[in-house]
Amino acid sequence: MARSEEESRRKELTLTQLKYFLTAAAHKSMTGAAAELYIAQSAISTAVAQLERTLGVTLFIRQPSKGLALTSSGEQLLRDGRSLLAQLEELTESIRAHDQQVEGVLRLACFVTLGPFILPQLISEIGRKHPNLHIEVFESDFEETAQMLLDGTVEAALTYDFGAFNGVSFIELYRSAPHVILPAGTPLAQQEQISLSSLQDWDMVLLDIPHSREYFLDMLKAAQVDVTIRYSSRSYETVRSLVARGHGFSILNNISKSDTTYDGGRLKAVPIAGDVPALNVCFAHPAEVQPSARSRAVSSTAAALLQAERISPASHHGQ
């Protein structure tokens, strides 16, 4: 029991108490410490009394006419306390300095279908501008991305804003419009725009990723279009290949510069007519964490690439 009480007392020591003690010791006066710290003298006296109870020692001898005199225990705490605060200050400055350096490793999550369209140019540009910064990529869906941000696995993310996610902040990079994907030879694919109603009773090849799936199906439901999901896949390229081979249409936002699939099929991406919801491609970070210089550098570089159309929103609508 005695040991437990001793451990409990030790846990009660705070840096604020230590700071108040050191200030009072420097002035040899509670009044002088209160004046320096711009707080009430009673706050200094209370903190020092709590510190003495926590340590189980007397730190000051109160001399009415001469102020405060340190006991031997007080002198030891003065030496060790100053050393501790100096180390803490050094540690704080070291961490702050590290956080301001655009170097080291940035762990970055990326929504799985965005990676091929954004990451290669982004990594190349970061390598040119910040050669000492290495990006470690984690490809994931939206839920996985948010979880990695919250548990500290990654520092930042490139993802879609599928709606508020508690604890995550989103910085919009661009808005991404959906397109209908069709076999190249289909008469409907020759149109400049396609109304969703023209897809009534078509078979669909669905990109089956959480949140993406709901986004596509809700879009069709809002347009009162009934379709049969003939095939579904988590692979962007598998979806494209199935469409090119005539197994149905799809809706995607990432639009490849090539209309040829891996297996040689041909397809066409056509903008959707009418008011359909676009997606925001965002740079995300934990809401309670101030972005580091590394994170800010990657975010600004991604935004600059998109704005300069070096990764063109017109040609690479994400999803």
C-alpha positions in Angstrom: 0.0 0.0 0.0 2.8 2.4 0.9 4.5 1.8 -2.5 1.2 2.4 -4.3 0.7 5.7 -2.4 4.3 6.8 -3.3 3.7 6.0 -7.0 0.5 8.0 -6.9 2.2 11.0 -5.4 4.9 10.8 -8.1 2.3 11.0 -10.8 1.0 14.2 -9.5 4.1 16.3 -10.1 3.5 18.7 -13.0 5.7 20.9 -15.2 3.6 23.9 -14.1 4.4 23.2 -10.4 8.1 22.8 -11.3 8.1 26.1 -13.3 6.4 28.0 -10.5 8.9 26.6 -8.0 12.0 27.5 -10.1 10.6 31.0 -10.6 10.0 31.5 -6.9 13.5 30.1 -6.2 15.0 32.6 -8.6 13.3 35.5 -7.0 13.4 34.1 -3.4 9.9 35.4 -3.3 6.4 34.2 -4.1 5.4 37.8 -4.9 8.3 38.2 -7.3 7.4 34.9 -9.1 3.8 36.0 -9.4 4.8 39.3 -10.9 7.1 37.6 -13.5 4.5 35.1 -14.5 1.5 37.5 -14.4 -0.5 35.3 -12.1 -1.9 35.6 -8.5 0.6 35.0 -5.7 -1.9 32.5 -4.2 -1.4 30.3 -7.4 2.3 30.2 -6.8 1.9 29.4 -3.2 -0.6 26.6 -3.9 1.5 25.0 -6.6 4.6 25.0 -4.4 2.7 23.5 -1.5 1.3 20.8 -3.8 4.8 20.1 -5.0 6.1 19.7 -1.5 3.3 17.3 -0.6 3.9 15.3 -3.8 7.6 15.0 -3.0 7.2 14.6 0.7 9.8 17.2 1.4 10.1 20.9 2.4 11.5 23.0 -0.4 11.5 26.5 1.1 12.0 27.9 4.6 9.7 30.9 4.8 11.5 33.9 6.4 9.1 36.8 6.9 11.7 39.5 6.7 14.1 37.9 4.2 11.8 36.0 1.9 12.4 32.4 0.8 15.4 30.2 1.6 16.0 26.9 -0.1 16.4 23.7 1.9 18.9 21.1 0.8 16.0 19.3 -1.0 15.0 22.6 -2.6 18.6 23.2 -3.8 18.7 19.7 -5.4 15.3 20.3 -7.1 16.5 23.7 -8.3 19.6 22.1 -10.0 17.8 19.1 -11.4 14.7 21.0 -12.3 16.6 23.6 -14.3 18.4 20.8 -16.1 15.1 19.0 -16.9 13.4 22.2 -18.3 16.5 22.9 -20.4 16.4 19.4 -21.8 12.6 19.8 -22.5 13.2 23.1 -24.2 15.9 21.5 -26.3 13.7 18.6 -27.2 10.8 21.0 -28.1 13.1 23.1 -30.4 14.5 20.0 -32.0 11.0 18.6 -32.8 9.9 22.0 -34.1 13.0 22.3 -36.3 12.4 18.8 -37.6 8.8 19.6 -38.4 9.9 22.6 -40.5 12.3 20.7 -42.6 11.1 19.4 -46.0 13.1 16.2 -45.7 12.8 12.7 -44.4 9.8 10.5 -45.0 6.2 11.5 -45.6 3.8 8.5 -45.2 1.0 9.3 -47.7 -2.2 7.4 -48.2 -3.8 7.5 -51.6 -7.2 6.4 -52.7 -6.6 3.3 -54.8 -8.0 4.5 -58.1 -6.3 7.9 -57.8 -2.7 6.5 -57.6 -1.9 6.0 -61.3 -3.3 9.4 -62.3 -1.6 11.6 -59.6 1.2 9.8 -57.8 3.8 9.3 -60.6 4.0 13.0 -61.6 3.6 14.2 -57.9 6.5 12.0 -56.8 8.7 13.1 -59.7 8.0 16.8 -59.0 8.7 16.3 -55.2 11.9 14.6 -56.1 12.9 17.6 -58.3 11.9 20.3 -55.7 12.7 18.5 -52.5 15.3 15.8 -53.2 15.7 14.9 -49.5 12.0 14.2 -49.1 10.8 10.6 -49.7 7.1 9.7 -50.1 6.0 6.3 -48.8 2.7 5.4 -50.4 -0.2 3.4 -48.9 -3.0 2.7 -51.4 -6.4 2.3 -49.7 -10.1 2.9 -49.9 -11.8 5.8 -48.1 -12.4 4.1 -44.8 -8.9 2.7 -44.7 -7.5 6.1 -45.5 -9.4 7.9 -42.8 -8.4 5.2 -40.2 -4.7 5.4 -41.1 -4.9 9.2 -40.7 -6.5 8.9 -37.3 -4.2 6.2 -35.9 -1.0 7.9 -37.2 0.0 5.3 -39.8 0.1 8.1 -42.4 0.6 11.8 -42.0 -1.5 12.9 -45.0 -3.7 11.5 -47.8 -4.9 12.1 -51.4 -8.5 11.0 -51.4 -12.0 11.9 -52.2 -14.3 13.8 -49.9 -17.2 11.4 -49.6 -18.6 13.5 -46.8 -17.6 14.6 -43.3 -15.4 12.1 -41.4 -14.9 13.0 -37.8 -11.3 14.0 -37.1 -10.2 14.4 -40.7 -9.8 17.8 -42.5 -10.1 17.9 -46.3 -8.4 20.5 -48.6 -10.0 20.5 -52.1 -7.6 20.2 -55.0 -10.2 19.9 -57.8 -13.7 18.7 -58.7 -14.0 15.5 -60.6 -16.9 14.9 -63.0 -18.2 11.5 -63.8 -18.2 10.0 -67.3 -20.1 7.1 -68.9 -17.7 4.4 -70.2 -18.9 2.5 -73.3 -17.5 0.1 -75.9 -15.9 2.3 -78.6 -18.2 1.0 -81.4 -21.5 1.6 -79.6 -23.7 4.2 -81.3 -24.3 5.8 -77.9 -20.5 6.3 -77.5 -20.5 8.7 -80.5 -22.5 11.3 -78.7 -20.9 14.4 -77.1 -22.9 13.9 -73.9 -25.0 11.1 -72.6 -28.2 11.4 -70.5 -28.3 8.8 -67.7 -31.9 7.9 -68.8 -30.5 6.5 -72.1 -28.8 3.8 -70.0 -32.1 2.4 -68.9 -32.1 -1.5 -68.9 -28.4 -1.6 -69.8 -26.1 -4.1 -68.1 -23.5 -2.4 -65.8 -19.9 -3.1 -64.9 -19.5 -1.6 -61.4 -16.3 -0.3 -59.8 -17.0 -2.0 -56.5 -15.1 0.0 -53.9 -16.8 1.2 -50.7 -18.3 4.8 -51.1 -17.5 4.7 -54.8 -20.1 2.0 -55.2 -22.7 4.0 -53.4 -21.8 7.2 -55.3 -22.4 5.5 -58.7 -25.6 3.7 -57.7 -27.1 6.7 -56.0 -26.4 8.7 -59.1 -28.4 6.2 -61.2 -31.2 6.0 -58.6 -31.6 9.8 -58.5 -32.0 9.7 -62.3 -34.6 6.9 -61.9 -32.5 4.6 -64.0 -32.8 0.8 -63.4 -29.8 -1.3 -64.5 -28.5 -4.8 -64.0 -25.1 -5.1 -62.5 -23.6 -7.9 -64.6 -20.1 -7.7 -63.3 -18.3 -5.9 -60.5 -14.7 -5.4 -59.7 -12.4 -3.5 -57.3 -10.0 -3.1 -60.2 -10.3 0.0 -62.4 -8.6 -1.7 -65.3 -10.7 -4.8 -65.1 -13.8 -2.7 -65.2 -12.5 -0.9 -68.4 -11.6 -4.2 -70.0 -15.0 -5.7 -69.4 -16.7 -2.6 -70.8 -14.5 -2.6 -73.9 -15.4 -6.3 -74.5 -19.1 -5.4 -74.6 -20.2 -6.6 -71.1 -22.0 -3.4 -70.2 -21.4 0.3 -69.4 -19.7 1.8 -66.4 -19.3 5.1 -64.8 -15.9 6.4 -63.9 -14.2 9.7 -63.1 -10.6 8.8 -63.8 -10.3 9.0 -67.6 -7.2 7.5 -69.1 -5.4 9.2 -72.0 -5.5 5.9 -73.8 -8.8 4.4 -75.0 -7.1 1.0 -75.3 -7.3 -1.5 -72.4 -4.6 -3.9 -71.3 -6.0 -6.7 -73.5 -6.4 -4.5 -76.6 -10.0 -3.6 -76.2 -11.3 -0.1 -77.2 -13.6 2.1 -75.3 -15.0 5.7 -75.1 -15.6 8.0 -72.1 -18.5 10.4 -72.6 -19.4 13.2 -70.2 -22.8 12.9 -68.5 -25.5 15.5 -69.5 -27.4 17.3 -66.8 -26.7 18.0 -63.1 -24.8 15.1 -61.7 -22.7 15.1 -58.6 -19.0 15.5 -59.1 -16.4 14.4 -56.5 -13.8 16.6 -54.7 -10.3 15.3 -54.9 -8.7 16.4 -51.7 -5.5 16.5 -49.6 -6.5 15.2 -46.2 -4.8 15.3 -42.8 -5.8 14.8 -39.1 -7.9 17.7 -38.0 -6.2 18.0 -34.6 -2.6 18.0 -36.0 -0.9 21.0 -37.6 0.4 19.8 -41.0 4.2 19.6 -41.1 6.4 21.3 -43.6 6.6 18.0 -45.4 2.9 17.7 -45.6 2.4 21.3 -46.8 5.1 20.8 -49.5 3.3 17.8 -50.9 -0.1 19.5 -50.7 1.0 22.7 -52.5 2.9 20.6 -55.1 -0.2 18.5 -55.9 -2.3 21.7 -56.1 0.2 23.3 -58.4 0.4 20.3 -60.7 -3.4 20.2 -61.0 -3.8 23.9 -61.6 -1.2 23.9 -64.2 -3.0 20.9 -65.9 0.2 18.9 -65.8 -2.2 16.4 -64.3 -5.3 17.6 -66.2 -8.7 17.5 -64.4 -10.2 17.6 -67.9 -8.4 14.4 -68.8 -8.0 12.7 -65.3 -11.2 13.1 -63.4 -10.6 11.1 -60.3 -12.4 8.0 -59.1 
